[in-house]
Amino acid sequence: MMKFLQNLGKSIMLPVAVLPVAAILVGIANWIIGINDDQTNVVTSFLQTAGLAILDNMALLFAVGVSIGMARKSDGTSALAGLVSWLVITSLLAPSSVMTLLSRDYTSTPLEDGATLAEGEKIVQEHGQWMLASPDINAAFAPGSFQNAFIGILCGIIGAACYNRFKSVKLPDALSFFSGRRSVAIVTAGVSLIVGLVLLFLWPLIYSGLVWFGEHIVDLGAVGTGLYGFFNRLLIPFGLHHALNSVFWFDVAGINDLNNFLAGDGEFGVTGQYMTGFFPVMMFGLPGAALAMYVTAKTKRKKIAYGILLSGAVSSFFVGVTEPLEFAFMFLAPPLYLIHAVFMGISMAISSLLPVRMGFGFSGGFVDLMLNWTNPLAENPWIILVMGAVWFVIYFFVFRWVILKFRLKTPGREDDDPDDVDGDDSGSAGFVGTAVKFIDALGGKSNIAELDNCATRLRMEINDPSIVDEPALKRAGAAGTIKPGGRSVQVIYGLNVQFVKDAMEKVLAGDIEAPAADDVPDVVPDADESSASVAVLEKTAETVVLHRPIPGYAIALSEVPDATFSSGMMGPGAAVVPTSGEVTAPADATVVTVFPTGHAIGLRLEDGTEVLIHVGLDTVKMKGDGFEPLVAAGDTVSRGQPILNVDLGKIEAAGYSTVTPVVVMNNKSAVVELT
C-alpha cells in the first residue's frame, strides 16, 4: 500500500507543478481588484481568467497526470483513458444529469455578500464562485463538490489500471481492430460507468454526513473550531472539505462566517473565528514545512526539490493556495500530512481563543490578509504574524525530525530516481558512459527494440542479435551475455543495473548529451570470456558463511534451472527451495538496492561483500504482485531481521519457480555456505 501511495505521489507532481503559477496570477488579480475599490478591469479579468482556467480544472489535470504517471511505460494511451474516465464520471454526476434521473430541475444564482439562506436553499460552488442552488439539488452533486481532486485522482487510477491490464489484450479476429491499446479507452468507459453509478448513491450520503457532523460541532467552542480545522485538511484529498466549509462559512447552520466578515455585518470578536487560524499555517507553517523537505532532500535531487517546494511555498504564502505543497507530500509521506492536519486544528483552536479575528474572500494568504487588514471586524491582525513565526519554526523542526527519523520519501528523497544517473561515478564516464558503450556493442540505437531490467541484468529485444558484440559488452563492464532464443538478449551487469538502464533510456530518447562510444575508455581493456565485470572485485578464495535468508532446503547453485545463475555468470552462491515466505537478512549488512518490483534485494556485508537475494526465477514479470519489501536502500539490517515478505502461492500460481538464489556479486572466488 505504501508503495502504491508513493507512486501516486510521484504521479501527482506532474499536474501539481502548474498550480503555483496559476495561483499567483489569481492572487495578483485579487490584489489589483482590492486596491481598486473592488472594481475589475481588463488586466484583472485577463489574469483571473488565465489562473482560474487551471485552478478550476485542477481535478482534470490530476485525472490526466495520474493516468500517465501510474501507467507502466505509458505511450499517451493511458492519458486518453484517464480523460475518458473523467468525462464519464463527471458527466454522470453533473447536476443536469442527476436532476434528469430524479425528474427535477436545477438552477443556481450568484451568492451576494452577506446573503442568508431561505428555507430549503443550498450552497454550491461553481467555477470558483459560491452560488445559491435550487432546493431540489443535492449539494453533493454541485460542480465544486464532486469535480474535485479526489475524483480526478480516482479517474487517473482507473485509466492507468485499465491501460496496464488491457494494453496488450488480443481479441478475436472479427474484433481485432479493437485489440491492444484501442481497447483501453473502451474498457475504461465501462469501468467508469460502474464507478459513477456507485458514487451516485454513495457520494451524497458521505457529503450529507459531513454536513451533519459540522452542524453538531458548532457548539463545542474552540474544540469545535479545532475539529473543523483538522477535518478541513484531512478531507482535502477526498474533495469533501467543501461540505464542512459550507456549514461554517455560510448560513447553513446560522454562522455565515465568511459573508458576514466581508460585509462587515457580523459580531466583532466572534465573526472570522472559522477563518483566522488558516492564515498562520498557510502563510508561514507550510513554507516552514517546505524548507524542512528541502534541507532533507538528497544532495543530487535538491535542485528538483527546490523548484517544486519554492513555487509551492510562494503560492501558499502569497495566495493561500496550498495544494501544490500539500499534494507534494500528501501521498509520498501520509504521516506528515496527518501531522499537518493536526497542526491546522491546533492553529484554528488557538486562534479562536485569542483576541484575533481575520477573514478572507479567496483563501488565507498574504493578499487576503492585506486586503482585509482594515476590515471593521478584523481584530488585532498583527497577532497572525506572531503566530505565523511560531508555526514556521514548529513546522520546520517537526517535519525535519519526522522525515529523518522515519526516512520518509518526501520530494527529493524518493527511491530509484532516474536523475541520479547523471551524477553517479561508476567508471570514468559514469553510467552514461556505460550506457553509450552498451548501446554501441548491441548494434546501435536502431537495433534495440525493447529495453527493461531485472535485479542484475538488462533484458532486451534486439532486432538482429547476430551483430551483438559480446567482447565489447565485456570491455564495457558486463559480466556476461545470455541469448535465451529468438530476439531476446540479456546482459549481466550487477546491482546497479537499474541506473545503467535509466541512462540507456535517456541516451536512446536523446534527452542527454552523451559522449561517443569511442571516447569512453573500456572498463576491462583486454576482456575475454573469463574477465571480470566492473561490478566484480577479484579476491582470494574464501568461504562466505550466510544465514539462510528464507526457510527451506538448500541446493547447489548449479541446480538452479536458470543458466544465468547455474553457470556462475553472476557470481558464486547457493540457492534455497523455500517453504515459507519470510525473507530475512543473511548477515549484518547495509541494503544497497531494493528492486522496484520487490523480488530481489542487494546487500553489502560489513566486510564489503555484496550479496544478491533473488526470490524466484523470472519473478520480475510479476510486477511486484506478491512481494512486500520491509526495508529501503540505505537501511542497516541485522542478521535474521525480516527484509521482505513473499507470497509463494502467488509465484506458483503465476507459473514461476520459487527457487531463491543467493549470490555473491563481487568475489568470483568465494565459496558460499548457507547455515
C-alpha positions as CSV (number, residue, x, y, z in Angstrom):
1,M,0.0,0.0,0.0
2,M,2.8,2.4,0.9
3,K,4.5,1.7,-2.4
4,F,1.2,2.5,-4.2
5,L,0.8,5.8,-2.4
6,Q,4.4,6.8,-3.2
7,N,3.9,6.0,-6.9
8,L,0.7,8.0,-6.7
9,G,2.5,10.9,-5.1
10,K,5.2,10.9,-7.8
11,S,2.5,10.9,-10.5
12,I,0.7,13.8,-8.9
13,M,3.8,16.0,-9.1
14,L,3.3,16.5,-12.9
15,P,0.0,18.3,-12.7
16,V,0.9,20.0,-9.3
17,A,3.8,21.7,-11.0
18,V,1.5,24.0,-12.9
19,L,-0.7,25.1,-10.0
20,P,1.6,27.7,-8.3
21,V,1.8,29.9,-11.4
22,A,-2.0,29.8,-11.7
23,A,-2.5,30.7,-8.1
24,I,-0.1,33.6,-8.3
25,L,-1.9,35.0,-11.3
26,V,-5.2,34.9,-9.4
27,G,-3.6,36.5,-6.4
28,I,-2.2,39.4,-8.4
29,A,-5.6,39.9,-9.9
30,N,-7.3,39.9,-6.5
31,W,-4.7,42.3,-5.2
32,I,-5.3,44.8,-8.0
33,I,-9.1,44.5,-7.5
34,G,-8.7,45.1,-3.8
35,I,-6.7,48.3,-4.2
36,N,-9.0,49.5,-7.0
37,D,-12.2,49.7,-4.8
38,D,-13.2,46.1,-5.8
39,Q,-13.5,47.2,-9.4
40,T,-12.4,44.8,-12.1
41,N,-10.7,45.9,-15.3
42,V,-9.1,44.3,-18.5
43,V,-5.9,43.4,-16.7
44,T,-7.6,41.7,-13.7
45,S,-10.1,39.8,-16.0
46,F,-7.2,38.6,-18.1
47,L,-5.1,37.4,-15.1
48,Q,-8.1,35.8,-13.3
49,T,-9.3,34.0,-16.4
50,A,-5.9,32.6,-17.1
51,G,-5.3,31.5,-13.5
52,L,-8.8,30.1,-12.9
53,A,-8.6,28.1,-16.1
54,I,-6.0,26.0,-14.4
55,L,-7.3,26.1,-10.8
56,D,-10.9,25.3,-11.8
57,N,-9.7,22.3,-13.8
58,M,-7.2,21.0,-11.3
59,A,-9.1,17.8,-10.9
60,L,-9.0,17.2,-14.7
61,L,-5.2,17.8,-14.7
62,F,-5.0,15.2,-11.9
63,A,-7.0,12.7,-14.0
64,V,-4.6,13.0,-16.9
65,G,-1.4,13.4,-14.9
66,V,-2.1,10.4,-12.6
67,S,-3.1,8.2,-15.5
68,I,0.3,9.0,-17.2
69,G,2.4,8.5,-14.0
70,M,0.7,5.3,-12.8
71,A,0.9,3.6,-16.1
72,R,3.7,1.2,-17.0
73,K,5.6,2.7,-20.0
74,S,2.7,4.9,-21.0
75,D,2.6,6.0,-24.6
76,G,-0.2,8.5,-24.2
77,T,-3.0,6.0,-24.3
78,S,-3.3,6.0,-20.6
79,A,-3.8,9.8,-20.6
80,L,-6.7,9.3,-23.0
81,A,-8.1,6.6,-20.7
82,G,-7.9,9.0,-17.7
83,L,-9.7,11.7,-19.7
84,V,-12.4,9.2,-20.8
85,S,-12.9,8.2,-17.1
86,W,-13.2,11.8,-16.0
87,L,-15.7,12.6,-18.7
88,V,-17.9,9.6,-18.0
89,I,-18.0,10.0,-14.2
90,T,-18.3,13.8,-14.1
91,S,-21.0,13.8,-16.8
92,L,-23.0,11.2,-15.0
93,L,-22.8,13.1,-11.7
94,A,-23.4,16.5,-13.2
95,P,-26.4,18.4,-11.8
96,S,-28.3,18.3,-15.0
97,S,-27.8,14.5,-15.3
98,V,-28.7,13.8,-11.7
99,M,-31.8,16.0,-11.9
100,T,-32.9,14.3,-15.1
101,L,-32.5,10.9,-13.4
102,L,-34.5,12.3,-10.5
103,S,-37.0,14.2,-12.7
104,R,-36.2,17.5,-11.1
105,D,-34.9,20.9,-12.2
106,Y,-31.6,22.6,-11.3
107,T,-30.8,26.3,-11.2
108,S,-28.2,28.4,-9.4
109,T,-27.6,32.1,-8.9
110,P,-24.6,34.1,-7.6
111,L,-24.4,34.4,-3.8
112,E,-24.4,38.0,-2.7
113,D,-22.2,39.3,0.2
114,G,-24.0,38.9,3.5
115,A,-26.7,36.7,2.0
116,T,-28.7,34.5,4.3
117,L,-30.4,31.3,3.2
118,A,-34.1,30.9,2.9
119,E,-35.8,27.6,3.8
120,G,-34.6,24.8,1.6
121,E,-31.9,26.8,-0.2
122,K,-28.4,25.3,-0.5
123,I,-24.9,26.5,-1.1
124,V,-22.9,25.0,-4.0
125,Q,-19.6,26.0,-5.7
126,E,-19.3,26.5,-9.4
127,H,-16.2,27.7,-11.3
128,G,-14.6,29.1,-8.1
129,Q,-17.8,31.1,-7.1
130,W,-20.2,30.2,-4.3
131,M,-23.8,30.0,-5.6
132,L,-27.4,29.6,-4.3
133,A,-28.8,26.4,-5.7
134,S,-32.4,25.4,-6.1
135,P,-33.8,23.3,-3.2
136,D,-34.1,20.2,-5.4
137,I,-30.4,19.8,-5.9
138,N,-28.3,17.8,-3.6
139,A,-25.3,19.9,-2.8
140,A,-23.1,16.9,-3.1
141,F,-23.6,17.0,-6.9
142,A,-22.7,20.6,-7.4
143,P,-19.7,21.0,-9.7
144,G,-17.5,22.3,-6.9
145,S,-18.4,19.4,-4.7
146,F,-17.7,16.4,-7.0
147,Q,-15.4,17.8,-9.6
148,N,-12.5,17.7,-7.1
149,A,-9.0,16.3,-6.7
150,F,-10.3,13.0,-5.4
151,I,-12.5,12.3,-8.4
152,G,-9.6,13.4,-10.7
153,I,-7.1,11.1,-9.0
154,L,-9.7,8.2,-9.0
155,C,-10.2,8.7,-12.7
156,G,-6.4,8.7,-13.3
157,I,-6.0,5.5,-11.4
158,I,-8.8,3.9,-13.3
159,G,-7.3,5.0,-16.6
160,A,-3.8,3.7,-15.7
161,A,-5.1,0.4,-14.3
162,C,-7.1,-0.3,-17.5
163,Y,-4.1,0.6,-19.6
164,N,-1.8,-1.7,-17.6
165,R,-4.2,-4.6,-17.8
166,F,-5.6,-4.3,-21.4
167,K,-2.9,-2.6,-23.5
168,S,-1.8,-6.0,-24.9
169,V,-5.1,-7.8,-24.9
170,K,-5.8,-9.8,-28.1
171,L,-9.4,-10.0,-29.3
172,P,-10.9,-12.5,-31.8
173,D,-10.1,-11.7,-35.5
174,A,-13.5,-10.2,-36.1
175,L,-12.8,-7.6,-33.4
176,S,-9.1,-7.3,-34.0
177,F,-9.3,-3.6,-34.8
178,F,-10.1,-3.0,-31.1
179,S,-7.3,-5.2,-29.8
180,G,-4.4,-3.8,-27.7
181,R,-4.3,-0.1,-26.9
182,R,-7.5,0.6,-28.8
183,S,-9.4,-1.4,-26.2
184,V,-8.2,0.6,-23.2
185,A,-10.5,3.6,-23.6
186,I,-13.5,1.3,-24.2
187,V,-12.8,-0.7,-21.1
188,T,-12.1,2.4,-19.1
189,A,-15.5,3.9,-20.1
190,G,-17.3,0.7,-18.9
191,V,-15.4,0.6,-15.6
192,S,-16.0,4.4,-15.1
193,L,-19.7,3.9,-15.7
194,I,-19.9,1.4,-12.8
195,V,-17.8,3.6,-10.5
196,G,-20.1,6.6,-11.4
197,L,-23.2,4.6,-10.5
198,V,-21.7,3.7,-7.1
199,L,-20.8,7.3,-6.5
200,L,-24.3,8.4,-7.5
201,F,-25.6,6.7,-4.3
202,L,-22.6,6.8,-2.1
203,W,-21.4,10.4,-2.5
204,P,-24.5,12.2,-1.2
205,L,-24.5,10.0,1.9
206,I,-20.9,10.9,2.7
207,Y,-21.4,14.6,1.9
208,S,-24.6,14.9,3.9
209,G,-23.0,13.0,6.8
210,L,-20.1,15.6,6.9
211,V,-22.6,18.5,6.9
212,W,-24.4,16.9,9.8
213,F,-21.1,16.4,11.6
214,G,-20.2,20.1,11.1
215,E,-23.5,21.3,12.4
216,H,-23.1,19.2,15.6
217,I,-19.6,20.5,16.5
218,V,-20.6,24.2,16.3
219,D,-21.5,24.3,20.0
220,L,-18.1,22.9,21.1
221,G,-16.4,26.3,21.1
222,A,-12.6,26.3,20.5
223,V,-12.6,22.5,20.4
224,G,-15.2,22.5,17.6
225,T,-13.2,25.1,15.7
226,G,-10.1,22.9,16.1
227,L,-12.0,19.8,14.9
228,Y,-13.2,21.8,11.9
229,G,-9.6,22.8,11.0
230,F,-8.4,19.2,11.4
231,F,-11.1,17.7,9.2
232,N,-10.8,20.5,6.7
233,R,-7.3,19.5,5.9
234,L,-7.9,15.8,6.3
235,L,-10.8,15.8,3.8
236,I,-8.9,17.8,1.1
237,P,-7.6,14.6,-0.6
238,F,-11.2,13.5,-1.0
239,G,-12.6,16.8,-2.1
240,L,-15.1,16.7,0.8
241,H,-13.9,19.7,2.7
242,H,-16.5,21.8,0.9
243,A,-19.1,20.1,3.0
244,L,-17.7,21.4,6.2
245,N,-16.8,24.8,4.7
246,S,-20.4,25.4,3.8
247,V,-21.5,24.8,7.4
248,F,-19.1,27.3,8.9
249,W,-18.6,29.9,6.2
250,F,-22.2,30.2,5.1
251,D,-25.7,30.3,6.6
252,V,-26.2,26.6,6.6
253,A,-26.2,26.5,10.5
254,G,-26.6,30.1,11.2
255,I,-22.9,31.0,11.2
256,N,-22.3,32.6,7.8
257,D,-18.7,33.5,8.9
258,L,-17.3,34.4,5.5
259,N,-20.1,36.5,4.2
260,N,-20.7,38.3,7.5
261,F,-17.0,39.2,7.7
262,L,-16.7,40.5,4.1
263,A,-20.0,42.5,4.6
264,G,-18.9,43.9,8.0
265,D,-22.3,42.8,9.4
266,G,-21.0,40.2,11.9
267,E,-20.1,40.5,15.6
268,F,-16.7,41.9,16.5
269,G,-14.5,39.4,18.2
270,V,-16.6,36.5,17.0
271,T,-17.0,36.7,13.2
272,G,-13.9,35.3,11.5
273,Q,-13.1,32.6,14.0
274,Y,-13.6,29.9,11.5
275,M,-11.1,31.5,9.1
276,T,-8.4,33.1,11.2
277,G,-6.4,30.0,12.0
278,F,-5.8,29.3,8.4
279,F,-3.6,32.3,7.9
280,P,-0.6,31.4,10.2
281,V,-0.4,27.9,8.7
282,M,-0.9,28.8,5.1
283,M,1.4,31.8,5.1
284,F,4.2,30.5,7.5
285,G,3.7,26.9,8.6
286,L,3.6,25.3,5.2
287,P,6.6,27.3,3.9
288,G,8.4,26.1,7.0
289,A,7.5,22.5,6.0
290,A,8.8,23.2,2.5
291,L,12.1,24.3,3.9
292,A,12.3,21.2,6.0
293,M,11.7,19.0,3.0
294,Y,14.3,20.9,1.0
295,V,17.1,20.6,3.6
296,T,16.4,16.9,4.0
297,A,16.4,16.2,0.2
298,K,19.3,14.1,-1.2
299,T,22.1,16.3,-2.5
300,K,21.7,15.2,-6.1
301,R,18.0,16.0,-6.0
302,K,18.0,19.3,-4.2
303,K,17.6,21.2,-7.5
304,I,14.5,19.4,-8.4
305,A,13.1,19.6,-4.9
306,Y,13.9,23.4,-4.8
307,G,11.8,24.2,-7.8
308,I,8.7,22.2,-6.6
309,L,8.9,23.4,-2.9
310,L,9.8,27.1,-3.6
311,S,6.9,27.6,-6.0
312,G,4.5,25.8,-3.7
313,A,5.7,27.9,-0.7
314,V,5.2,31.1,-2.7
315,S,1.8,30.0,-3.7
316,S,0.8,29.1,-0.1
317,F,2.2,32.3,1.4
318,F,1.1,34.8,-1.2
319,V,-2.3,33.5,-2.2
320,G,-3.2,30.8,0.3
321,V,-3.4,28.1,-2.4
322,T,-1.8,25.2,-0.6
323,E,-2.5,22.3,-2.9
324,P,0.9,22.5,-4.7
325,L,2.7,21.9,-1.3
326,E,0.2,19.5,0.2
327,F,-0.1,17.2,-2.7
328,A,3.7,17.2,-2.9
329,F,3.9,15.1,0.3
330,M,0.3,14.0,0.9
331,F,0.8,10.6,-0.7
332,L,4.5,10.4,-0.6
333,A,4.5,10.7,3.2
334,P,1.0,10.3,4.7
335,P,2.2,10.6,8.3
336,L,3.4,14.1,7.6
337,Y,0.0,15.1,6.2
338,L,-1.7,13.8,9.3
339,I,0.6,15.9,11.4
340,H,-0.2,18.9,9.2
341,A,-3.9,18.3,9.7
342,V,-3.4,18.2,13.5
343,F,-1.4,21.4,13.4
344,M,-4.1,23.1,11.4
345,G,-6.7,22.1,14.0
346,I,-4.5,23.4,16.8
347,S,-4.0,26.7,14.9
348,M,-7.7,27.1,14.5
349,A,-8.4,26.3,18.1
350,I,-5.8,28.7,19.5
351,S,-6.9,31.5,17.1
352,S,-10.5,31.0,18.4
353,L,-9.3,31.5,22.0
354,L,-7.0,34.5,21.3
355,P,-8.3,38.1,20.6
356,V,-7.6,37.9,16.9
357,R,-10.0,37.7,14.0
358,M,-9.5,37.8,10.3
359,G,-11.4,36.6,7.2
360,F,-10.8,36.2,3.5
361,G,-12.7,36.2,0.2
362,F,-10.4,33.7,-1.6
363,S,-8.0,32.0,0.9
364,G,-5.8,32.6,3.9
365,G,-2.8,34.1,2.1
366,F,-0.9,37.4,2.2
367,V,-3.1,39.0,-0.4
368,D,-6.3,38.5,1.6
369,L,-4.6,39.4,4.9
370,M,-3.6,42.8,3.5
371,L,-6.9,43.5,1.7
372,N,-8.9,42.8,4.9
373,W,-6.4,44.4,7.4
374,T,-8.7,47.4,7.8
375,N,-12.0,45.5,7.8
376,P,-14.1,46.7,10.8
377,L,-14.4,43.1,12.0
378,A,-10.6,42.5,11.8
379,E,-9.3,42.2,15.4
380,N,-5.5,42.5,16.1
381,P,-4.4,41.1,12.8
382,W,-0.8,41.6,13.8
383,I,-1.1,38.6,16.1
384,I,-1.4,36.4,13.0
385,L,2.2,37.4,12.1
386,V,3.5,36.5,15.5
387,M,1.6,33.2,15.4
388,G,3.0,32.6,11.9
389,A,6.6,33.0,13.0
390,V,6.0,30.4,15.7
391,W,4.3,28.0,13.3
392,F,7.2,28.4,10.8
393,V,9.6,27.2,13.5
394,I,7.3,24.3,14.6
395,Y,6.6,23.1,11.1
396,F,10.3,23.2,10.2
397,F,11.7,21.3,13.1
398,V,8.9,18.8,13.5
399,F,8.8,18.0,9.8
400,R,12.6,17.8,9.6
401,W,12.8,15.4,12.6
402,V,10.0,13.2,11.4
403,I,11.4,12.9,7.9
404,L,14.9,12.0,9.1
405,K,13.7,9.7,11.9
406,F,11.3,7.7,9.8
407,R,13.1,8.1,6.5
408,L,10.0,9.4,4.7
409,K,10.1,9.8,1.0
410,T,9.3,13.5,0.6
411,P,10.2,15.4,-2.6
412,G,13.9,14.8,-3.3
413,R,14.1,11.6,-1.2
414,E,12.3,9.2,-3.5
415,D,13.9,5.8,-4.4
416,D,15.2,5.0,-7.8
417,D,15.1,8.5,-9.2
418,P,16.4,8.5,-12.7
419,D,18.0,11.8,-12.2
420,D,20.6,10.2,-10.0
421,V,22.1,8.6,-13.2
422,D,23.9,11.6,-14.4
423,G,25.7,12.3,-11.2
424,D,27.0,8.8,-10.4
425,D,30.6,8.0,-10.9
426,S,30.7,4.4,-12.0
427,G,33.7,4.1,-14.3
428,S,35.4,7.1,-15.9
429,A,32.2,8.4,-17.6
430,G,29.6,7.2,-15.1
431,F,26.6,5.2,-16.0
432,V,26.0,7.4,-19.1
433,G,29.4,6.2,-20.4
434,T,28.5,2.6,-19.7
435,A,25.1,3.1,-21.4
436,V,26.8,4.5,-24.5
437,K,29.2,1.6,-24.7
438,F,26.4,-0.9,-24.3
439,I,24.3,0.6,-27.0
440,D,27.2,0.6,-29.4
441,A,28.0,-3.0,-28.6
442,L,24.4,-4.0,-29.0
443,G,24.4,-2.7,-32.6
444,G,23.3,0.9,-32.1
445,K,20.0,2.6,-31.2
446,S,18.1,1.2,-34.1
447,N,18.9,-2.4,-33.1
448,I,17.3,-2.1,-29.6
449,A,13.6,-2.8,-29.9
450,E,12.7,-3.1,-26.2
451,L,14.7,-2.4,-23.0
452,D,14.0,-3.5,-19.5
453,N,15.9,-4.8,-16.5
454,C,15.6,-7.1,-13.5
455,A,17.7,-7.2,-10.4
456,T,21.1,-7.6,-12.1
457,R,20.7,-7.8,-15.8
458,L,19.3,-5.9,-18.8
459,R,16.5,-7.7,-20.6
460,M,16.2,-6.6,-24.2
461,E,14.5,-7.5,-27.5
462,I,17.1,-7.0,-30.3
463,N,16.2,-6.6,-33.9
464,D,19.3,-8.5,-35.1
465,P,21.0,-10.5,-32.2
466,S,23.8,-11.6,-34.6
467,I,25.5,-8.3,-34.6
468,V,25.7,-8.0,-30.8
469,D,29.4,-7.7,-29.9
470,E,29.8,-9.7,-26.7
471,P,33.5,-9.0,-26.1
472,A,32.7,-5.2,-26.4
473,L,30.0,-5.7,-23.8
474,K,32.6,-7.3,-21.5
475,R,35.0,-4.5,-22.0
476,A,32.2,-2.0,-21.1
477,G,31.6,-3.8,-17.8
478,A,29.2,-6.6,-18.4
479,A,29.7,-9.8,-16.5
480,G,28.3,-11.9,-19.3
481,T,25.7,-12.1,-22.1
482,I,22.8,-14.6,-22.5
483,K,20.8,-15.2,-25.6
484,P,17.7,-17.3,-24.5
485,G,16.4,-17.5,-28.0
486,G,14.7,-15.5,-30.7
487,R,15.4,-11.8,-30.4
488,S,15.9,-11.9,-26.6
489,V,19.3,-10.8,-25.2
490,Q,20.2,-10.4,-21.6
491,V,23.3,-8.5,-20.4
492,I,24.5,-9.3,-16.8
493,Y,25.8,-6.2,-15.1
494,G,25.2,-6.2,-11.3
495,L,23.3,-4.4,-8.6
496,N,23.5,-1.0,-10.3
497,V,21.8,-2.3,-13.5
498,Q,18.8,0.0,-12.9
499,F,21.0,3.1,-13.3
500,V,22.5,1.7,-16.5
501,K,19.1,1.0,-17.9
502,D,17.9,4.5,-17.0
503,A,20.9,6.1,-18.6
504,M,20.4,3.9,-21.7
505,E,16.8,5.1,-22.0
506,K,17.9,8.7,-21.8
507,V,20.5,8.2,-24.5
508,L,18.1,6.4,-26.7
509,A,15.5,9.2,-26.3
510,G,18.1,11.9,-26.9
511,D,17.3,13.5,-23.6
512,I,21.0,14.0,-22.7
513,E,24.2,14.8,-24.5
514,A,26.1,11.6,-24.5
515,P,29.8,11.1,-25.5
516,A,30.7,9.0,-28.5
517,A,31.4,5.3,-27.6
518,D,35.0,5.6,-28.8
519,D,35.6,8.5,-26.4
520,V,34.6,6.3,-23.4
521,P,37.5,4.1,-22.2
522,D,36.9,0.4,-21.6
523,V,36.4,-0.7,-18.1
524,V,38.2,-4.0,-18.8
525,P,40.6,-3.2,-21.8
526,D,41.5,-6.8,-22.6
527,A,38.2,-8.5,-21.8
528,D,37.7,-12.1,-22.8
529,E,35.3,-14.9,-21.7
530,S,37.0,-15.2,-18.3
531,S,37.3,-11.5,-17.4
532,A,35.6,-9.8,-14.6
533,S,32.9,-7.1,-14.8
534,V,33.0,-3.6,-13.3
535,A,30.9,-4.9,-10.5
536,V,33.3,-7.7,-9.6
537,L,36.4,-7.2,-7.5
538,E,38.7,-10.2,-7.6
539,K,39.6,-11.5,-4.2
540,T,41.4,-14.5,-2.9
541,A,39.3,-17.6,-2.4
542,E,37.3,-17.5,0.9
543,T,34.3,-19.1,2.4
544,V,31.3,-16.7,2.9
545,V,29.0,-18.1,5.6
546,L,25.5,-16.7,5.4
547,H,22.4,-17.4,7.5
548,R,19.7,-19.0,5.2
549,P,17.7,-15.9,4.2
550,I,14.4,-17.9,3.6
551,P,13.1,-21.1,5.3
552,G,13.6,-24.2,3.1
553,Y,16.2,-26.6,2.0
554,A,19.5,-25.5,0.3
555,I,20.6,-26.7,-3.1
556,A,23.8,-26.0,-5.2
557,L,23.7,-23.0,-7.4
558,S,24.4,-25.3,-10.4
559,E,21.0,-27.0,-9.8
560,V,19.0,-23.7,-10.3
561,P,17.0,-24.1,-13.6
562,D,18.3,-20.7,-14.9
563,A,21.5,-20.6,-16.9
564,T,22.3,-17.1,-15.6
565,F,22.6,-18.4,-12.1
566,S,23.6,-22.0,-12.6
567,S,26.6,-21.1,-14.8
568,G,28.0,-18.9,-12.1
569,M,28.0,-15.9,-14.5
570,M,26.6,-13.6,-11.9
571,G,28.9,-15.0,-9.2
572,P,29.2,-17.9,-6.8
573,G,26.5,-18.8,-4.4
574,A,23.8,-21.3,-3.4
575,A,20.1,-21.5,-3.6
576,V,17.1,-22.3,-1.4
577,V,13.8,-24.0,-2.3
578,P,11.6,-22.1,0.1
579,T,8.8,-23.4,2.4
580,S,7.8,-20.1,3.9
581,G,7.7,-16.6,2.5
582,E,9.6,-14.5,5.1
583,V,13.0,-13.3,3.8
584,T,15.5,-12.3,6.5
585,A,18.9,-10.7,6.4
586,P,21.6,-13.4,6.0
587,A,24.1,-11.3,8.0
588,D,24.6,-7.8,9.4
589,A,24.6,-5.6,6.3
590,T,23.5,-2.4,4.6
591,V,20.8,-2.5,2.0
592,V,22.3,-1.5,-1.4
593,T,19.2,-1.8,-3.5
594,V,15.6,-3.0,-3.4
595,F,14.4,-3.7,-6.9
596,P,11.2,-1.7,-7.7
597,T,9.2,-4.9,-8.1
598,G,10.4,-6.1,-4.7
599,H,11.5,-9.6,-5.9
600,A,15.3,-9.0,-5.3
601,I,17.3,-7.3,-2.7
602,G,21.1,-6.4,-2.8
603,L,23.1,-6.2,0.5
604,R,26.6,-5.1,1.3
605,L,28.1,-7.0,4.3
606,E,30.3,-5.4,6.8
607,D,33.4,-6.7,5.1
608,G,32.3,-5.3,1.7
609,T,30.9,-8.5,0.3
610,E,27.9,-7.8,-1.9
611,V,25.1,-10.4,-1.8
612,L,22.0,-10.7,-4.0
613,I,18.9,-12.4,-2.8
614,H,16.7,-13.2,-5.8
615,V,13.3,-14.6,-4.8
616,G,12.1,-16.9,-7.6
617,L,13.0,-17.1,-11.2
618,D,11.7,-14.6,-13.8
619,T,9.5,-13.1,-11.0
620,V,10.3,-9.6,-12.3
621,K,7.5,-10.3,-14.6
622,M,5.0,-10.3,-11.7
623,K,5.5,-6.5,-11.4
624,G,5.6,-6.6,-7.6
625,D,2.5,-8.7,-7.1
626,G,3.1,-10.9,-4.1
627,F,6.2,-9.0,-2.8
628,E,6.3,-6.7,0.2
629,P,9.7,-5.1,0.9
630,L,10.2,-4.2,4.5
631,V,13.4,-2.2,4.0
632,A,14.7,0.5,1.7
633,A,18.0,1.3,0.1
634,G,20.4,2.7,2.7
635,D,18.9,0.8,5.7
636,T,21.1,-1.0,8.1
637,V,19.9,-4.5,8.9
638,S,20.9,-7.2,11.4
639,R,21.2,-10.9,10.8
640,G,17.8,-12.5,11.0
641,Q,15.9,-9.3,10.6
642,P,12.9,-9.6,8.2
643,I,13.5,-7.7,5.0
644,L,10.9,-9.0,2.6
645,N,7.5,-10.8,2.7
646,V,6.7,-13.1,-0.2
647,D,3.5,-14.8,-1.2
648,L,4.9,-18.1,-2.5
649,G,1.4,-19.2,-3.6
650,K,1.1,-16.3,-6.0
651,I,4.5,-17.1,-7.5
652,E,3.5,-20.7,-8.1
653,A,0.1,-19.7,-9.4
654,A,1.7,-17.4,-11.9
655,G,3.8,-20.3,-13.2
656,Y,7.2,-19.3,-11.9
657,S,9.7,-21.2,-9.8
658,T,10.1,-20.2,-6.2
659,V,13.8,-21.3,-6.1
660,T,15.7,-18.4,-4.4
661,P,19.4,-17.9,-5.5
662,V,21.7,-16.3,-3.0
663,V,24.7,-14.9,-5.0
664,V,28.0,-13.1,-4.0
665,M,28.4,-10.4,-6.6
666,N,31.9,-9.1,-6.1
667,N,34.1,-12.1,-5.3
668,K,34.1,-14.8,-8.0
669,S,36.5,-16.9,-6.0
670,A,34.2,-17.1,-2.9
671,V,32.6,-20.3,-1.7
672,V,29.1,-19.7,-0.3
673,E,27.9,-21.7,2.7
674,L,24.3,-21.3,3.9
675,T,23.6,-22.3,7.5
